[in-house]
Amino acid sequence: MFGLGGGELLLIFFLALIFIGPKKLPELAKSLGKSIREFQKAKDELMHQVNTPDAPTHVAHQETKTEQLPSGVTPEVDEATKDSDKPA
């Protein structure tokens, strides 16, 4: 765990006990555990979003939106495409 052995963890515990005090140590451990859990949950959600292949549905949605464009837009788009194909 983080490259720490049993002796080092015991030393950290005793130093925390001395500096923080026996009354606040359980509260600190609880909040530290909660923070680690929330961080782990956020990391897992991010990894799930990155690994989920939702790009095909996004592309299909964009194609549907393109098909729903007003018909008056198509001639202007075609004309602009023709102009861009001409050499400068």
C-alpha positions in Angstrom: 0.0 0.0 0.0 1.8 3.1 -1.3 5.1 1.4 -0.7 4.8 1.6 3.1 5.5 -1.2 5.3 3.9 -2.1 8.6 6.4 -0.2 10.7 6.0 3.0 8.7 2.2 2.7 9.0 2.4 2.2 12.7 4.7 5.2 13.1 2.3 7.4 11.0 -0.6 6.2 13.2 1.2 7.1 16.4 2.2 10.5 15.1 -1.3 11.2 14.1 -2.5 10.1 17.5 -0.1 12.5 19.2 -0.7 15.5 16.9 -4.4 15.1 16.2 -5.5 13.5 19.5 -7.5 10.4 20.3 -10.9 12.3 20.1 -10.5 13.6 16.6 -8.6 10.7 15.1 -11.8 8.6 14.4 -13.4 11.6 12.7 -10.4 12.2 10.6 -10.2 8.5 9.6 -13.9 8.6 8.7 -13.6 11.7 6.5 -10.4 10.3 4.9 -12.2 7.0 4.1 -15.2 8.9 2.7 -12.9 11.1 0.5 -11.1 8.1 -0.9 -14.4 6.4 -1.7 -15.7 9.4 -3.5 -12.5 9.8 -5.5 -12.6 6.1 -6.4 -16.2 6.4 -7.5 -15.4 9.5 -9.7 -12.4 7.7 -11.2 -14.6 4.6 -12.0 -17.3 6.7 -13.6 -14.7 8.5 -15.8 -13.1 5.2 -16.9 -16.6 3.9 -17.7 -17.3 7.0 -19.9 -14.0 6.7 -21.6 -14.4 3.0 -22.3 -18.1 3.1 -23.4 -18.3 3.1 -27.2 -21.2 5.6 -27.6 -19.7 7.3 -30.7 -21.9 5.3 -33.2 -25.1 6.5 -31.5 -23.8 10.1 -31.6 -23.0 9.9 -35.3 -26.4 8.4 -36.0 -28.0 11.2 -34.1 -26.1 13.8 -36.0 -27.1 12.2 -39.3 -30.7 12.4 -38.3 -30.4 16.0 -37.4 -28.8 16.7 -40.8 -31.7 15.0 -42.6 -34.1 17.3 -40.8 -32.5 20.5 -42.1 -34.8 22.6 -44.2 -34.8 21.9 -47.9 -33.8 25.5 -48.8 -30.4 25.0 -47.2 -29.2 22.3 -49.6 -28.7 24.5 -52.7 -26.5 27.0 -50.8 -24.5 24.1 -49.3 -24.0 22.6 -52.8 -22.9 25.9 -54.2 -20.4 26.5 -51.4 -19.1 23.0 -52.0 -18.6 23.6 -55.7 -16.8 26.9 -55.0 -14.5 25.1 -52.6 -13.6 22.5 -55.1 -12.3 25.0 -57.7 -8.6 25.7 -57.6 -7.6 29.1 -56.3 
